[in-house]
Every structure is written in structure tokens, then in C-alpha cells.
Amino acid sequence: MTTPRAPTPTTTEKPTWWAHETRGFERPPEVVPNGFNDPPDKWVSASKEDSNMLSNLALAFLAAGLGGGLAVIGAAFGIGKLAAAAMDGTARQPAAGGDIRTTMIIAAALIEGATLFALVVCIILATKS
């Protein structure tokens, strides 16, 4: 028994038996709002440049959000370890509690300052056009 073969096209056009394979793969036209509060029926078709710009802007906001989140998580982890070490030191030597507390507050302020700087950089990079 032989396997059935696809018909050989006799013209330069695409054969009809190929039509089902290409359907659904065409990219629909992208639409964007024409104004700030436009409903979807007033949207206009986006050009290639506009769609690239929108995707780059979306990626910039995504990167800024991830960078800011990582900066805050890192600062929280660092200050948590700092506070745990300070409490451990105070428990071992209660007489040095004041000096340990002062050093801990200065170190926590430096960590917070570096985190604030990282968040500002992320925001500036995200809003840069």
C-alpha cells in the first residue's frame, strides 16, 4: 500500500491544500488609543515604529520594576542580617549595647541610602525617552 501524496501545483499560486496550514499565523494589526480616554472603538492602527516604541517602553518599565524590587529585597535582607548581628552582640555583651546600637543605625542608614540611589536610577532609566 502506498502513502497518498499531495497534489502537485500546476500554477505559481499557492495550492489550496496549503491554505489551512497558513491560516491563523498572520499577525493582526496592532491598535493603540488615539487619546488619553478613548474607548476601544476609537483606537487607531499602530505603525511599526509606534509598536516598537511601545514595546521598548513596556520593557523599560518592566526592567525598572524588577531592578527596584531587587534593590528593596537586597536592602531588607541586609538590614535584617545587620539587626540580627546587633542583637546577638548586645545579648553577648550588654554593656556595649549603646555602641552596638549606634553602629547598627549608621550602617542601616548607609544601606537605605544605597537602596534609595538604586531606586532613583531605576526610575530615571524607566522614564527616559
A tleap script that builds the chain and sets N, CA, C and O, in Angstrom:
source leaprc.protein.ff14SB
mol = sequence {
  NMET THR THR PRO ARG ALA PRO THR PRO THR
  THR THR GLU LYS PRO THR TRP TRP ALA HIE
  GLU THR ARG GLY PHE GLU ARG PRO PRO GLU
  VAL VAL PRO ASN GLY PHE ASN ASP PRO PRO
  ASP LYS TRP VAL SER ALA SER LYS GLU ASP
  SER ASN MET LEU SER ASN LEU ALA LEU ALA
  PHE LEU ALA ALA GLY LEU GLY GLY GLY LEU
  ALA VAL ILE GLY ALA ALA PHE GLY ILE GLY
  LYS LEU ALA ALA ALA ALA MET ASP GLY THR
  ALA ARG GLN PRO ALA ALA GLY GLY ASP ILE
  ARG THR THR MET ILE ILE ALA ALA ALA LEU
  ILE GLU GLY ALA THR LEU PHE ALA LEU VAL
  VAL CYS ILE ILE LEU ALA THR LYS CSER
}
set mol.1.N position { 0.853 -1.177 0.000 }
set mol.1.CA position { 0.000 0.000 0.000 }
set mol.1.C position { 0.897 1.236 0.000 }
set mol.1.O position { 1.818 1.329 0.811 }
set mol.2.N position { 0.645 2.158 -0.874 }
set mol.2.CA position { 1.449 3.376 -0.959 }
set mol.2.C position { 0.764 4.501 -0.199 }
set mol.2.O position { -0.458 4.525 -0.057 }
set mol.3.N position { 1.581 5.434 0.287 }
set mol.3.CA position { 1.011 6.579 1.008 }
set mol.3.C position { 0.538 7.614 0.012 }
set mol.3.O position { 1.178 7.820 -1.020 }
set mol.4.N position { -0.582 8.272 0.308 }
set mol.4.CA position { -1.091 9.273 -0.634 }
set mol.4.C position { -0.158 10.484 -0.660 }
set mol.4.O position { 0.373 10.893 0.372 }
set mol.5.N position { 0.028 11.036 -1.822 }
set mol.5.CA position { 0.884 12.202 -1.994 }
set mol.5.C position { 0.016 13.441 -2.183 }
set mol.5.O position { -1.130 13.371 -2.628 }
set mol.6.N position { 0.605 14.565 -1.831 }
set mol.6.CA position { -0.100 15.831 -2.043 }
set mol.6.C position { -0.104 16.144 -3.526 }
set mol.6.O position { 0.846 15.804 -4.231 }
set mol.7.N position { -1.152 16.785 -4.010 }
set mol.7.CA position { -1.197 17.105 -5.439 }
set mol.7.C position { -0.101 18.100 -5.810 }
set mol.7.O position { 0.257 18.976 -5.022 }
set mol.8.N position { 0.409 17.951 -6.988 }
set mol.8.CA position { 1.458 18.835 -7.472 }
set mol.8.C position { 0.815 20.106 -8.009 }
set mol.8.O position { -0.100 20.033 -8.828 }
set mol.9.N position { 1.280 21.269 -7.560 }
set mol.9.CA position { 0.666 22.503 -8.062 }
set mol.9.C position { 1.046 22.723 -9.515 }
set mol.9.O position { 2.188 22.507 -9.921 }
set mol.10.N position { 0.064 23.156 -10.284 }
set mol.10.CA position { 0.311 23.395 -11.701 }
set mol.10.C position { 0.521 24.865 -12.003 }
set mol.10.O position { 0.959 25.211 -13.100 }
set mol.11.N position { 0.220 25.731 -11.061 }
set mol.11.CA position { 0.408 27.167 -11.267 }
set mol.11.C position { 1.412 27.678 -10.245 }
set mol.11.O position { 1.861 26.933 -9.374 }
set mol.12.N position { 1.761 28.957 -10.359 }
set mol.12.CA position { 2.701 29.552 -9.404 }
set mol.12.C position { 2.009 30.003 -8.131 }
set mol.12.O position { 2.674 30.389 -7.170 }
set mol.13.N position { 0.675 29.959 -8.110 }
set mol.13.CA position { -0.046 30.344 -6.899 }
set mol.13.C position { 0.090 29.259 -5.844 }
set mol.13.O position { 0.445 28.118 -6.141 }
set mol.14.N position { -0.200 29.640 -4.608 }
set mol.14.CA position { -0.196 28.655 -3.535 }
set mol.14.C position { -1.325 27.663 -3.749 }
set mol.14.O position { -2.448 28.060 -4.060 }
set mol.15.N position { -1.044 26.397 -3.588 }
set mol.15.CA position { -2.126 25.424 -3.752 }
set mol.15.C position { -3.164 25.563 -2.642 }
set mol.15.O position { -2.854 26.037 -1.549 }
set mol.16.N position { -4.373 25.157 -2.922 }
set mol.16.CA position { -5.452 25.316 -1.947 }
set mol.16.C position { -5.268 24.394 -0.755 }
set mol.16.O position { -5.751 24.705 0.334 }
set mol.17.N position { -4.589 23.276 -0.926 }
set mol.17.CA position { -4.400 22.380 0.211 }
set mol.17.C position { -3.435 22.961 1.228 }
set mol.17.O position { -3.295 22.415 2.322 }
set mol.18.N position { -2.762 24.067 0.889 }
set mol.18.CA position { -1.883 24.742 1.839 }
set mol.18.C position { -2.605 25.797 2.651 }
set mol.18.O position { -2.078 26.290 3.648 }
set mol.19.N position { -3.780 26.136 2.237 }
set mol.19.CA position { -4.497 27.254 2.856 }
set mol.19.C position { -4.741 27.017 4.336 }
set mol.19.O position { -4.652 27.951 5.133 }
set mol.20.N position { -5.046 25.784 4.715 }
set mol.20.CA position { -5.328 25.520 6.129 }
set mol.20.C position { -4.073 25.618 6.989 }
set mol.20.O position { -4.175 25.849 8.194 }
set mol.21.N position { -2.887 25.448 6.396 }
set mol.21.CA position { -1.652 25.499 7.172 }
set mol.21.C position { -1.224 26.924 7.505 }
set mol.21.O position { -0.555 27.146 8.514 }
set mol.22.N position { -1.595 27.882 6.681 }
set mol.22.CA position { -1.148 29.260 6.904 }
set mol.22.C position { -2.189 30.097 7.609 }
set mol.22.O position { -1.874 31.190 8.080 }
set mol.23.N position { -3.420 29.625 7.699 }
set mol.23.CA position { -4.457 30.397 8.348 }
set mol.23.C position { -4.172 30.526 9.841 }
set mol.23.O position { -3.778 29.553 10.483 }
set mol.24.N position { -4.366 31.705 10.389 }
set mol.24.CA position { -4.181 31.903 11.818 }
set mol.24.C position { -2.786 32.338 12.198 }
set mol.24.O position { -2.558 32.681 13.358 }
set mol.25.N position { -1.845 32.342 11.280 }
set mol.25.CA position { -0.490 32.754 11.603 }
set mol.25.C position { -0.210 34.205 11.221 }
set mol.25.O position { 0.844 34.744 11.557 }
set mol.26.N position { -1.152 34.838 10.520 }
set mol.26.CA position { -0.951 36.234 10.204 }
set mol.26.C position { -1.137 37.052 11.472 }
set mol.26.O position { -2.047 36.799 12.261 }
set mol.27.N position { -0.277 38.021 11.653 }
set mol.27.CA position { -0.349 38.848 12.855 }
set mol.27.C position { -1.436 39.898 12.678 }
set mol.27.O position { -1.441 40.612 11.675 }
set mol.28.N position { -2.361 40.007 13.635 }
set mol.28.CA position { -3.421 41.010 13.492 }
set mol.28.C position { -2.821 42.411 13.635 }
set mol.28.O position { -1.802 42.585 14.303 }
set mol.29.N position { -3.447 43.404 13.012 }
set mol.29.CA position { -2.902 44.758 13.136 }
set mol.29.C position { -2.998 45.230 14.585 }
set mol.29.O position { -4.001 45.004 15.262 }
set mol.30.N position { -1.950 45.881 15.038 }
set mol.30.CA position { -1.945 46.372 16.407 }
set mol.30.C position { -2.688 47.691 16.461 }
set mol.30.O position { -2.588 48.515 15.553 }
set mol.31.N position { -3.436 47.881 17.539 }
set mol.31.CA position { -4.175 49.125 17.703 }
set mol.31.C position { -3.779 49.761 19.017 }
set mol.31.O position { -3.466 49.074 19.989 }
set mol.32.N position { -3.795 51.076 19.035 }
set mol.32.CA position { -3.445 51.832 20.228 }
set mol.32.C position { -4.476 52.922 20.430 }
set mol.32.O position { -5.135 53.320 19.470 }
set mol.33.N position { -4.640 53.420 21.655 }
set mol.33.CA position { -5.574 54.526 21.870 }
set mol.33.C position { -5.110 55.775 21.127 }
set mol.33.O position { -3.914 56.051 21.038 }
set mol.34.N position { -6.072 56.523 20.595 }
set mol.34.CA position { -5.751 57.755 19.889 }
set mol.34.C position { -5.612 58.912 20.871 }
set mol.34.O position { -4.967 59.910 20.551 }
set mol.35.N position { -6.182 58.804 22.021 }
set mol.35.CA position { -6.118 59.846 23.045 }
set mol.35.C position { -6.086 59.209 24.408 }
set mol.35.O position { -6.004 57.986 24.522 }
set mol.36.N position { -6.150 60.026 25.454 }
set mol.36.CA position { -5.998 59.504 26.814 }
set mol.36.C position { -7.183 58.653 27.244 }
set mol.36.O position { -6.992 57.565 27.787 }
set mol.37.N position { -8.401 59.128 27.012 }
set mol.37.CA position { -9.589 58.403 27.486 }
set mol.37.C position { -10.427 57.852 26.340 }
set mol.37.O position { -11.650 57.772 26.462 }
set mol.38.N position { -9.801 57.469 25.230 }
set mol.38.CA position { -10.547 56.962 24.090 }
set mol.38.C position { -11.039 55.549 24.342 }
set mol.38.O position { -10.276 54.707 24.815 }
set mol.39.N position { -12.310 55.271 24.032 }
set mol.39.CA position { -12.795 53.888 24.137 }
set mol.39.C position { -12.188 53.046 23.025 }
set mol.39.O position { -11.689 53.599 22.045 }
set mol.40.N position { -12.219 51.720 23.152 }
set mol.40.CA position { -11.585 50.848 22.154 }
set mol.40.C position { -12.103 51.031 20.733 }
set mol.40.O position { -11.358 50.777 19.787 }
set mol.41.N position { -13.368 51.469 20.540 }
set mol.41.CA position { -13.852 51.634 19.173 }
set mol.41.C position { -13.247 52.854 18.487 }
set mol.41.O position { -13.405 53.007 17.276 }
set mol.42.N position { -12.561 53.726 19.223 }
set mol.42.CA position { -11.907 54.897 18.635 }
set mol.42.C position { -10.409 54.692 18.469 }
set mol.42.O position { -9.704 55.631 18.099 }
set mol.43.N position { -9.900 53.491 18.734 }
set mol.43.CA position { -8.471 53.246 18.613 }
set mol.43.C position { -8.044 53.256 17.156 }
set mol.43.O position { -8.841 52.967 16.264 }
set mol.44.N position { -6.793 53.585 16.922 }
set mol.44.CA position { -6.266 53.639 15.557 }
set mol.44.C position { -5.186 52.587 15.391 }
set mol.44.O position { -4.604 52.119 16.370 }
set mol.45.N position { -4.927 52.224 14.161 }
set mol.45.CA position { -3.881 51.229 13.896 }
set mol.45.C position { -2.514 51.813 14.205 }
set mol.45.O position { -2.240 52.974 13.898 }
set mol.46.N position { -1.669 51.012 14.806 }
set mol.46.CA position { -0.321 51.459 15.163 }
set mol.46.C position { 0.627 51.143 14.036 }
set mol.46.O position { 0.528 50.095 13.399 }
set mol.47.N position { 1.541 52.046 13.795 }
set mol.47.CA position { 2.573 51.775 12.802 }
set mol.47.C position { 3.645 50.884 13.425 }
set mol.47.O position { 3.638 50.654 14.635 }
set mol.48.N position { 4.565 50.384 12.599 }
set mol.48.CA position { 5.646 49.531 13.097 }
set mol.48.C position { 6.501 50.282 14.112 }
set mol.48.O position { 6.902 49.715 15.129 }
set mol.49.N position { 6.781 51.565 13.838 }
set mol.49.CA position { 7.625 52.343 14.754 }
set mol.49.C position { 6.936 52.538 16.093 }
set mol.49.O position { 7.573 52.458 17.143 }
set mol.50.N position { 5.606 52.800 16.057 }
set mol.50.CA position { 4.874 53.000 17.306 }
set mol.50.C position { 4.845 51.726 18.129 }
set mol.50.O position { 5.005 51.775 19.349 }
set mol.51.N position { 4.641 50.579 17.478 }
set mol.51.CA position { 4.578 49.334 18.237 }
set mol.51.C position { 5.936 48.996 18.839 }
set mol.51.O position { 5.999 48.473 19.952 }
set mol.52.N position { 7.036 49.288 18.119 }
set mol.52.CA position { 8.359 49.066 18.694 }
set mol.52.C position { 8.605 49.997 19.865 }
set mol.52.O position { 9.189 49.590 20.870 }
set mol.53.N position { 8.164 51.250 19.747 }
set mol.53.CA position { 8.351 52.197 20.827 }
set mol.53.C position { 7.564 51.765 22.064 }
set mol.53.O position { 8.057 51.854 23.188 }
set mol.54.N position { 6.337 51.296 21.842 }
set mol.54.CA position { 5.525 50.863 22.970 }
set mol.54.C position { 6.140 49.647 23.645 }
set mol.54.O position { 6.144 49.556 24.873 }
set mol.55.N position { 6.654 48.723 22.866 }
set mol.55.CA position { 7.234 47.541 23.487 }
set mol.55.C position { 8.529 47.893 24.215 }
set mol.55.O position { 8.819 47.319 25.265 }
set mol.56.N position { 9.313 48.830 23.673 }
set mol.56.CA position { 10.524 49.252 24.373 }
set mol.56.C position { 10.181 49.969 25.669 }
set mol.56.O position { 10.865 49.786 26.676 }
set mol.57.N position { 9.129 50.785 25.656 }
set mol.57.CA position { 8.711 51.481 26.868 }
set mol.57.C position { 8.209 50.480 27.910 }
set mol.57.O position { 8.494 50.615 29.100 }
set mol.58.N position { 7.469 49.486 27.456 }
set mol.58.CA position { 6.984 48.457 28.382 }
set mol.58.C position { 8.147 47.678 28.980 }
set mol.58.O position { 8.138 47.365 30.170 }
set mol.59.N position { 9.144 47.363 28.165 }
set mol.59.CA position { 10.309 46.653 28.682 }
set mol.59.C position { 11.101 47.524 29.661 }
set mol.59.O position { 11.663 47.014 30.630 }
set mol.60.N position { 11.146 48.836 29.411 }
set mol.60.CA position { 11.843 49.735 30.332 }
set mol.60.C position { 11.141 49.756 31.683 }
set mol.60.O position { 11.797 49.718 32.725 }
set mol.61.N position { 9.815 49.815 31.673 }
set mol.61.CA position { 9.079 49.801 32.939 }
set mol.61.C position { 9.231 48.458 33.649 }
set mol.61.O position { 9.342 48.410 34.874 }
set mol.62.N position { 9.236 47.379 32.890 }
set mol.62.CA position { 9.426 46.064 33.494 }
set mol.62.C position { 10.804 45.957 34.141 }
set mol.62.O position { 10.933 45.464 35.261 }
set mol.63.N position { 11.829 46.420 33.436 }
set mol.63.CA position { 13.187 46.368 33.985 }
set mol.63.C position { 13.319 47.251 35.209 }
set mol.63.O position { 13.988 46.877 36.173 }
set mol.64.N position { 12.686 48.426 35.187 }
set mol.64.CA position { 12.744 49.308 36.352 }
set mol.64.C position { 12.039 48.680 37.553 }
set mol.64.O position { 12.514 48.783 38.684 }
set mol.65.N position { 10.919 48.038 37.304 }
set mol.65.CA position { 10.212 47.373 38.399 }
set mol.65.C position { 11.014 46.230 38.989 }
set mol.65.O position { 11.085 46.075 40.208 }
set mol.66.N position { 11.625 45.421 38.112 }
set mol.66.CA position { 12.442 44.313 38.613 }
set mol.66.C position { 13.683 44.824 39.342 }
set mol.66.O position { 14.050 44.296 40.392 }
set mol.67.N position { 14.331 45.854 38.784 }
set mol.67.CA position { 15.516 46.411 39.441 }
set mol.67.C position { 15.182 47.023 40.785 }
set mol.67.O position { 15.906 46.818 41.759 }
set mol.68.N position { 14.089 47.775 40.849 }
set mol.68.CA position { 13.678 48.363 42.122 }
set mol.68.C position { 13.309 47.301 43.147 }
set mol.68.O position { 13.652 47.410 44.324 }
set mol.69.N position { 12.606 46.275 42.685 }
set mol.69.CA position { 12.242 45.187 43.601 }
set mol.69.C position { 13.455 44.462 44.147 }
set mol.69.O position { 13.509 44.146 45.335 }
set mol.70.N position { 14.438 44.193 43.280 }
set mol.70.CA position { 15.663 43.525 43.744 }
set mol.70.C position { 16.442 44.413 44.716 }
set mol.70.O position { 17.021 43.918 45.683 }
set mol.71.N position { 16.457 45.720 44.461 }
set mol.71.CA position { 17.159 46.635 45.366 }
set mol.71.C position { 16.503 46.638 46.741 }
set mol.71.O position { 17.194 46.610 47.759 }
set mol.72.N position { 15.187 46.672 46.775 }
set mol.72.CA position { 14.478 46.690 48.058 }
set mol.72.C position { 14.636 45.357 48.793 }
set mol.72.O position { 14.822 45.338 50.009 }
set mol.73.N position { 14.564 44.252 48.061 }
set mol.73.CA position { 14.741 42.939 48.700 }
set mol.73.C position { 16.151 42.810 49.262 }
set mol.73.O position { 16.334 42.304 50.370 }
set mol.74.N position { 17.150 43.264 48.505 }
set mol.74.CA position { 18.529 43.218 48.998 }
set mol.74.C position { 18.731 44.064 50.235 }
set mol.74.O position { 19.419 43.650 51.167 }
set mol.75.N position { 18.133 45.257 50.253 }
set mol.75.CA position { 18.253 46.129 51.428 }
set mol.75.C position { 17.567 45.510 52.640 }
set mol.75.O position { 18.100 45.556 53.748 }
set mol.76.N position { 16.399 44.939 52.433 }
set mol.76.CA position { 15.698 44.309 53.555 }
set mol.76.C position { 16.501 43.144 54.119 }
set mol.76.O position { 16.586 42.972 55.335 }
set mol.77.N position { 17.090 42.348 53.234 }
set mol.77.CA position { 17.913 41.230 53.685 }
set mol.77.C position { 19.140 41.732 54.455 }
set mol.77.O position { 19.485 41.185 55.502 }
set mol.78.N position { 19.795 42.775 53.932 }
set mol.78.CA position { 20.985 43.323 54.593 }
set mol.78.C position { 20.677 43.929 55.954 }
set mol.78.O position { 21.412 43.703 56.916 }
set mol.79.N position { 19.604 44.692 56.042 }
set mol.79.CA position { 19.251 45.308 57.328 }
set mol.79.C position { 18.797 44.241 58.314 }
set mol.79.O position { 19.049 44.359 59.513 }
set mol.80.N position { 18.131 43.204 57.821 }
set mol.80.CA position { 17.738 42.107 58.709 }
set mol.80.C position { 18.941 41.388 59.293 }
set mol.80.O position { 18.963 41.085 60.486 }
set mol.81.N position { 19.938 41.113 58.469 }
set mol.81.CA position { 21.159 40.471 58.985 }
set mol.81.C position { 21.898 41.401 59.937 }
set mol.81.O position { 22.471 40.957 60.931 }
set mol.82.N position { 21.880 42.693 59.627 }
set mol.82.CA position { 22.536 43.676 60.485 }
set mol.82.C position { 21.868 43.734 61.856 }
set mol.82.O position { 22.553 43.747 62.879 }
set mol.83.N position { 20.562 43.769 61.882 }
set mol.83.CA position { 19.839 43.820 63.154 }
set mol.83.C position { 20.034 42.528 63.943 }
set mol.83.O position { 20.163 42.565 65.166 }
set mol.84.N position { 20.055 41.382 63.252 }
set mol.84.CA position { 20.266 40.112 63.949 }
set mol.84.C position { 21.650 40.073 64.583 }
set mol.84.O position { 21.807 39.613 65.714 }
set mol.85.N position { 22.652 40.557 63.855 }
set mol.85.CA position { 24.009 40.573 64.418 }
set mol.85.C position { 24.117 41.555 65.584 }
set mol.85.O position { 24.822 41.292 66.558 }
set mol.86.N position { 23.418 42.684 65.482 }
set mol.86.CA position { 23.462 43.656 66.579 }
set mol.86.C position { 22.777 43.107 67.827 }
set mol.86.O position { 23.270 43.312 68.936 }
set mol.87.N position { 21.674 42.428 67.671 }
set mol.87.CA position { 21.001 41.837 68.841 }
set mol.87.C position { 21.842 40.719 69.442 }
set mol.87.O position { 21.893 40.562 70.662 }
set mol.88.N position { 22.502 39.942 68.583 }
set mol.88.CA position { 23.384 38.892 69.077 }
set mol.88.C position { 24.544 39.488 69.870 }
set mol.88.O position { 24.914 38.965 70.922 }
set mol.89.N position { 25.123 40.589 69.364 }
set mol.89.CA position { 26.230 41.245 70.062 }
set mol.89.C position { 25.795 41.854 71.378 }
set mol.89.O position { 26.524 41.796 72.368 }
set mol.90.N position { 24.604 42.439 71.388 }
set mol.90.CA position { 24.096 43.028 72.628 }
set mol.90.C position { 23.778 41.937 73.646 }
set mol.90.O position { 23.971 42.138 74.845 }
set mol.91.N position { 23.299 40.799 73.189 }
set mol.91.CA position { 22.999 39.701 74.118 }
set mol.91.C position { 24.281 39.124 74.713 }
set mol.91.O position { 24.294 38.699 75.868 }
set mol.92.N position { 25.347 39.108 73.936 }
set mol.92.CA position { 26.615 38.569 74.440 }
set mol.92.C position { 27.300 39.538 75.404 }
set mol.92.O position { 27.928 39.124 76.379 }
set mol.93.N position { 27.168 40.830 75.115 }
set mol.93.CA position { 27.831 41.834 75.955 }
set mol.93.C position { 26.893 43.027 76.150 }
set mol.93.O position { 26.972 43.994 75.393 }
set mol.94.N position { 26.026 42.978 77.130 }
set mol.94.CA position { 25.029 44.031 77.340 }
set mol.94.C position { 25.641 45.416 77.616 }
set mol.94.O position { 24.999 46.429 77.338 }
set mol.95.N position { 26.833 45.478 78.140 }
set mol.95.CA position { 27.445 46.769 78.455 }
set mol.95.C position { 27.767 47.562 77.189 }
set mol.95.O position { 27.825 48.791 77.235 }
set mol.96.N position { 27.977 46.883 76.064 }
set mol.96.CA position { 28.318 47.563 74.816 }
set mol.96.C position { 27.081 47.816 73.957 }
set mol.96.O position { 27.210 48.096 72.765 }
set mol.97.N position { 25.900 47.725 74.533 }
set mol.97.CA position { 24.651 47.867 73.779 }
set mol.97.C position { 24.510 49.217 73.106 }
set mol.97.O position { 24.043 49.284 71.969 }
set mol.98.N position { 24.900 50.299 73.774 }
set mol.98.CA position { 24.776 51.639 73.186 }
set mol.98.C position { 25.663 51.819 71.967 }
set mol.98.O position { 25.230 52.359 70.949 }
set mol.99.N position { 26.915 51.361 72.074 }
set mol.99.CA position { 27.824 51.474 70.930 }
set mol.99.C position { 27.370 50.597 69.760 }
set mol.99.O position { 27.457 51.005 68.602 }
set mol.100.N position { 26.888 49.400 70.067 }
set mol.100.CA position { 26.417 48.494 69.013 }
set mol.100.C position { 25.201 49.094 68.312 }
set mol.100.O position { 25.090 49.029 67.087 }
set mol.101.N position { 24.284 49.684 69.096 }
set mol.101.CA position { 23.086 50.285 68.521 }
set mol.101.C position { 23.445 51.451 67.598 }
set mol.101.O position { 22.874 51.592 66.517 }
set mol.102.N position { 24.396 52.286 68.031 }
set mol.102.CA position { 24.815 53.426 67.211 }
set mol.102.C position { 25.431 52.956 65.895 }
set mol.102.O position { 25.119 53.492 64.832 }
set mol.103.N position { 26.292 51.969 65.970 }
set mol.103.CA position { 26.922 51.435 64.766 }
set mol.103.C position { 25.880 50.804 63.841 }
set mol.103.O position { 25.963 50.930 62.619 }
set mol.104.N position { 24.899 50.124 64.437 }
set mol.104.CA position { 23.857 49.490 63.639 }
set mol.104.C position { 23.014 50.536 62.913 }
set mol.104.O position { 22.685 50.354 61.741 }
set mol.105.N position { 22.665 51.616 63.584 }
set mol.105.CA position { 21.838 52.652 62.959 }
set mol.105.C position { 22.598 53.326 61.811 }
set mol.105.O position { 22.009 53.614 60.769 }
set mol.106.N position { 23.886 53.578 61.988 }
set mol.106.CA position { 24.687 54.187 60.916 }
set mol.106.C position { 24.771 53.245 59.713 }
set mol.106.O position { 24.619 53.678 58.571 }
set mol.107.N position { 25.013 51.964 59.970 }
set mol.107.CA position { 25.103 51.002 58.869 }
set mol.107.C position { 23.753 50.853 58.158 }
set mol.107.O position { 23.710 50.746 56.932 }
set mol.108.N position { 22.663 50.847 58.911 }
set mol.108.CA position { 21.336 50.735 58.293 }
set mol.108.C position { 21.041 51.969 57.440 }
set mol.108.O position { 20.439 51.853 56.373 }
set mol.109.N position { 21.458 53.143 57.901 }
set mol.109.CA position { 21.251 54.356 57.107 }
set mol.109.C position { 22.045 54.300 55.799 }
set mol.109.O position { 21.556 54.738 54.757 }
set mol.110.N position { 23.257 53.767 55.851 }
set mol.110.CA position { 24.048 53.633 54.621 }
set mol.110.C position { 23.398 52.648 53.641 }
set mol.110.O position { 23.393 52.881 52.432 }
set mol.111.N position { 22.858 51.560 54.165 }
set mol.111.CA position { 22.171 50.589 53.309 }
set mol.111.C position { 20.931 51.226 52.684 }
set mol.111.O position { 20.667 51.043 51.496 }
set mol.112.N position { 20.174 51.969 53.481 }
set mol.112.CA position { 18.973 52.630 52.959 }
set mol.112.C position { 19.326 53.668 51.914 }
set mol.112.O position { 18.604 53.825 50.929 }
set mol.113.N position { 20.432 54.383 52.115 }
set mol.113.CA position { 20.866 55.380 51.140 }
set mol.113.C position { 21.239 54.750 49.810 }
set mol.113.O position { 20.887 55.270 48.751 }
set mol.114.N position { 21.945 53.641 49.859 }
set mol.114.CA position { 22.311 52.941 48.620 }
set mol.114.C position { 21.061 52.407 47.916 }
set mol.114.O position { 20.989 52.416 46.687 }
set mol.115.N position { 20.085 51.946 48.688 }
set mol.115.CA position { 18.842 51.450 48.109 }
set mol.115.C position { 18.054 52.580 47.469 }
set mol.115.O position { 17.507 52.416 46.378 }
set mol.116.N position { 17.992 53.710 48.131 }
set mol.116.CA position { 17.298 54.858 47.561 }
set mol.116.C position { 17.962 55.297 46.259 }
set mol.116.O position { 17.274 55.634 45.296 }
set mol.117.N position { 19.281 55.296 46.224 }
set mol.117.CA position { 20.008 55.649 44.998 }
set mol.117.C position { 19.666 54.665 43.879 }
set mol.117.O position { 19.450 55.078 42.740 }
set mol.118.N position { 19.616 53.369 44.191 }
set mol.118.CA position { 19.278 52.362 43.176 }
set mol.118.C position { 17.852 52.561 42.658 }
set mol.118.O position { 17.604 52.413 41.462 }
set mol.119.N position { 16.914 52.897 43.550 }
set mol.119.CA position { 15.540 53.123 43.112 }
set mol.119.C position { 15.431 54.357 42.226 }
set mol.119.O position { 14.690 54.345 41.243 }
set mol.120.N position { 16.155 55.420 42.559 }
set mol.120.CA position { 16.136 56.627 41.732 }
set mol.120.C position { 16.710 56.340 40.349 }
set mol.120.O position { 16.172 56.809 39.346 }
set mol.121.N position { 17.789 55.580 40.287 }
set mol.121.CA position { 18.372 55.221 38.997 }
set mol.121.C position { 17.384 54.399 38.172 }
set mol.121.O position { 17.260 54.620 36.967 }
set mol.122.N position { 16.680 53.459 38.797 }
set mol.122.CA position { 15.700 52.652 38.079 }
set mol.122.C position { 14.555 53.529 37.538 }
set mol.122.O position { 14.115 53.345 36.403 }
set mol.123.N position { 14.086 54.464 38.342 }
set mol.123.CA position { 13.008 55.337 37.895 }
set mol.123.C position { 13.463 56.236 36.762 }
set mol.123.O position { 12.720 56.443 35.803 }
set mol.124.N position { 14.669 56.772 36.856 }
set mol.124.CA position { 15.182 57.642 35.798 }
set mol.124.C position { 15.360 56.871 34.498 }
set mol.124.O position { 15.027 57.383 33.429 }
set mol.125.N position { 15.873 55.667 34.568 }
set mol.125.CA position { 16.055 54.867 33.352 }
set mol.125.C position { 14.710 54.461 32.739 }
set mol.125.O position { 14.597 54.335 31.520 }
set mol.126.N position { 13.696 54.256 33.581 }
set mol.126.CA position { 12.402 53.853 33.054 }
set mol.126.C position { 11.692 55.014 32.359 }
set mol.126.O position { 11.016 54.811 31.351 }
set mol.127.N position { 11.839 56.213 32.884 }
set mol.127.CA position { 11.112 57.355 32.313 }
set mol.127.C position { 11.908 58.064 31.237 }
set mol.127.O position { 11.406 59.009 30.628 }
set mol.128.N position { 13.134 57.637 30.986 }
set mol.128.CA position { 13.952 58.251 29.941 }
set mol.128.C position { 13.363 57.880 28.586 }
set mol.128.O position { 13.128 56.705 28.308 }
set mol.129.N position { 13.129 58.869 27.754 }
set mol.129.CA position { 12.533 58.590 26.436 }
set mol.129.C position { 13.502 58.848 25.334 }
set mol.129.O position { 13.168 58.665 24.164 }
savepdb mol mol.pdb
quit
